Amino acid sequence: MGQGATRKGDFTVAAARPASRAPETAPGRKPATKSPTIRALPLASATFALSVHDSRDLPRPGAPEVAFAGRSNAGKSSAINALAGRRRLAFASRTPGRTQLINFFAIGDRGFLVDLPGYGYAGVPHAVREHWHALVGDYVRDRVSLAGVVIVMDARHPLTPLDHELLGWLAPAGRRVHVLLTKADKLSKQVAHTTLARTRAALSRDYPGASAQLFSSTKREGLAEAGAVLDAWTRAGTGPENKSPG
């Protein structure tokens, strides 16, 4: 029979253990409290909410909105789908540059992903380009609930004149900006990192506070980094503080 045990009839009864004592708190210190659980942005729950063809039809401002903008064929729809872990959440037009709608996707109760029309594709009629200028320009400049803009650029051709034009619209409103250099898998690692460094240097000069990263929808690279940016923006919310630092 083990030490510290007693026998009663046919049963062995273990000796009672002393009650464990709660850890003492040093004088003057408050007991430690558990941090509240922080829920990650549920991108996988994104669902289509509505489409808007005219800025006058935009829904009333509310939950934070993260907009995606970029040249046609830069991989914007693919980037949204990769971040949401879906294959066909956002659609790319079969005729690039022809889709002229702002599409809203709800992310649970945390906000919206907003897919802006692509720009800069050759052969688009003048009327379509003018509509893009009015629709996207009004939205990125004036939208109260816009928490930030993700600009999708092909890593092989970053910071085109139209990308700079979009940044020019964003600057007066002080919008947060994050650049996804997509299709990075099509470049060698050395060229990709050189491109990233040059892009970051150009942004620090022309749009202080903007950030940039390499991204590949095909290889699913850069998802965590981009997701963290979106998560931080929706937590920070919107309003007068929605400014890029610098």
C-alpha positions in Angstrom: 0.0 0.0 0.0 1.4 3.3 -1.0 2.5 5.9 1.5 -0.2 8.3 2.7 -3.0 5.9 2.0 -5.3 4.1 4.5 -7.3 0.9 4.1 -11.0 0.6 4.9 -12.4 -2.8 4.4 -11.6 -3.8 0.8 -11.0 -0.3 -0.4 -7.8 1.7 -0.3 -8.5 5.4 0.4 -5.9 8.0 -0.6 -5.1 10.5 2.0 -6.6 13.9 1.3 -4.4 16.3 -0.6 -4.0 19.8 0.8 -6.1 22.3 -1.1 -4.1 24.2 -3.7 -3.6 27.8 -2.9 -4.3 30.6 -5.3 -1.1 32.4 -6.4 -0.4 35.4 -4.2 -0.5 38.8 -5.8 2.3 41.1 -5.0 1.3 44.1 -2.8 0.2 47.0 -4.9 -0.5 44.9 -8.0 -3.8 44.1 -9.5 -4.7 40.5 -10.2 -3.9 39.5 -13.8 -7.0 39.5 -16.1 -7.4 37.6 -19.3 -7.2 39.6 -22.5 -10.5 39.6 -24.5 -10.5 37.2 -27.4 -9.8 39.1 -30.6 -11.7 37.6 -33.5 -9.9 37.6 -36.8 -11.5 39.2 -39.9 -13.7 36.3 -41.3 -12.8 36.8 -44.9 -14.0 33.3 -45.7 -17.6 34.3 -44.8 -17.7 37.1 -47.5 -21.0 37.1 -49.4 -22.2 39.2 -52.2 -24.4 42.1 -50.9 -25.1 44.5 -53.8 -23.9 46.2 -57.0 -23.9 49.9 -57.7 -23.7 51.6 -61.2 -24.1 55.2 -60.0 -22.6 56.9 -57.0 -26.0 58.2 -56.2 -27.1 54.7 -55.5 -24.4 53.9 -52.9 -25.8 52.5 -49.7 -25.9 54.6 -46.6 -22.4 54.7 -44.9 -22.1 52.2 -42.1 -19.6 49.4 -41.3 -16.0 49.9 -42.5 -15.4 49.3 -46.2 -12.1 48.0 -47.7 -11.9 48.8 -51.4 -9.9 47.0 -54.1 -8.8 49.0 -57.1 -6.4 48.2 -60.0 -5.8 48.1 -63.7 -7.7 45.6 -65.7 -5.8 42.3 -65.9 -3.7 43.1 -62.8 -5.3 40.2 -60.9 -7.8 42.1 -58.7 -10.6 39.6 -58.8 -8.2 36.7 -58.3 -6.7 38.5 -55.2 -10.1 39.0 -53.7 -11.0 35.3 -54.3 -7.7 34.1 -52.8 -8.1 36.2 -49.7 -11.7 34.9 -49.2 -10.6 31.3 -50.0 -13.2 31.2 -52.7 -13.0 30.5 -56.5 -15.8 32.7 -57.8 -16.7 35.4 -55.3 -15.4 38.2 -57.4 -15.8 37.9 -61.2 -13.4 39.1 -63.9 -15.2 40.3 -67.0 -14.4 38.4 -70.2 -13.9 41.8 -71.8 -11.4 43.6 -69.4 -12.4 47.1 -68.6 -16.1 46.6 -69.4 -17.3 45.8 -65.9 -18.4 49.2 -64.6 -20.0 48.3 -61.3 -19.0 48.7 -57.6 -19.6 45.4 -56.0 -20.0 45.0 -52.2 -19.3 41.8 -50.3 -20.3 41.6 -46.6 -17.8 40.2 -44.2 -20.0 39.0 -41.4 -20.7 42.0 -39.1 -17.2 43.4 -39.5 -17.6 45.4 -42.7 -17.4 45.0 -46.5 -15.0 44.2 -49.3 -15.6 46.5 -52.2 -14.6 45.6 -55.7 -14.1 48.7 -57.8 -14.2 48.6 -61.6 -10.8 48.0 -63.3 -9.2 50.7 -65.2 -6.7 51.4 -68.0 -7.5 48.7 -70.5 -6.9 49.7 -74.1 -9.9 49.9 -76.4 -12.4 50.9 -73.8 -14.8 53.5 -75.2 -14.4 57.1 -74.0 -17.9 57.0 -72.3 -16.8 54.0 -70.2 -13.6 55.8 -69.1 -15.6 58.9 -68.1 -18.0 56.7 -66.1 -15.1 55.1 -64.3 -13.6 58.5 -63.4 -16.9 59.7 -62.0 -17.9 56.5 -60.2 -14.5 55.5 -58.7 -13.3 59.1 -58.2 -16.4 60.1 -56.2 -16.2 56.9 -54.1 -12.6 57.0 -53.1 -12.6 60.8 -52.4 -15.9 61.1 -50.6 -17.0 57.8 -49.1 -17.3 58.3 -45.3 -17.2 54.6 -44.5 -14.1 53.8 -46.6 -11.5 52.4 -44.2 -8.7 52.0 -46.8 -7.9 51.1 -50.4 -5.9 48.1 -51.6 -4.4 48.9 -55.0 -3.6 45.8 -57.0 -0.7 46.2 -59.4 1.0 43.6 -61.6 4.4 43.2 -60.1 5.9 43.3 -63.6 4.4 46.7 -64.3 3.9 48.6 -61.0 3.0 52.3 -60.5 1.7 53.1 -64.0 0.5 56.6 -64.7 -3.1 55.5 -63.9 -2.0 54.1 -60.6 -0.4 57.5 -59.8 -3.7 59.1 -60.9 -5.6 57.0 -58.4 -3.1 57.8 -55.6 -3.7 61.5 -56.5 -7.4 61.0 -55.8 -6.7 59.3 -52.5 -4.2 61.7 -51.1 -6.5 64.7 -50.4 -8.8 62.4 -48.4 -5.8 60.9 -46.5 -6.9 57.3 -47.3 -5.0 54.4 -46.0 -3.3 52.6 -48.9 -1.8 49.1 -49.3 -0.4 47.9 -52.6 -0.5 44.3 -53.6 2.2 43.5 -56.2 0.3 40.5 -57.8 1.7 37.8 -60.0 4.9 37.9 -58.1 5.4 34.2 -58.8 6.1 35.2 -62.5 9.3 37.0 -61.3 12.5 35.5 -59.9 12.9 36.1 -56.2 15.7 38.6 -56.7 13.7 40.6 -59.3 10.5 40.4 -57.1 12.3 41.8 -54.0 14.0 44.5 -56.0 10.6 45.5 -57.4 9.1 45.6 -53.9 12.0 47.8 -52.6 11.6 50.2 -55.5 7.8 50.4 -55.1 8.1 51.0 -51.4 10.7 53.8 -52.0 8.4 55.4 -54.6 5.4 55.3 -52.3 7.3 56.7 -49.3 8.2 59.7 -51.6 4.9 60.2 -53.3 2.4 58.7 -50.8 3.9 58.6 -47.3 2.3 56.0 -45.0 1.3 53.6 -47.9 2.6 50.0 -47.6 3.3 47.4 -50.2 3.9 43.6 -50.4 4.4 40.8 -52.9 1.4 38.7 -53.6 0.5 35.6 -55.7 -3.0 34.3 -56.0 -1.8 31.2 -57.9 0.8 30.2 -55.3 -1.3 31.6 -52.4 1.6 33.7 -51.2 1.1 36.9 -49.2 -2.4 36.0 -47.9 -1.6 36.3 -44.2 0.2 39.6 -44.6 -2.6 41.1 -46.7 -5.3 39.7 -44.4 -3.6 41.3 -41.4 -3.8 44.7 -43.1 -7.5 44.3 -43.8 -8.1 43.1 -40.3 -6.3 46.1 -38.8 -8.2 48.6 -41.1 -11.6 47.2 -40.1 -10.7 47.4 -36.4 -9.5 51.0 -36.8 -12.7 51.9 -38.4 -13.4 55.1 -40.3 -13.9 58.8 -39.7 -11.5 61.7 -39.2 -8.7 59.4 -38.0 -8.8 57.4 -41.3 -5.5 58.9 -42.5 -2.3 57.5 -43.8 0.5 58.6 -41.5 3.0 61.1 -42.8 
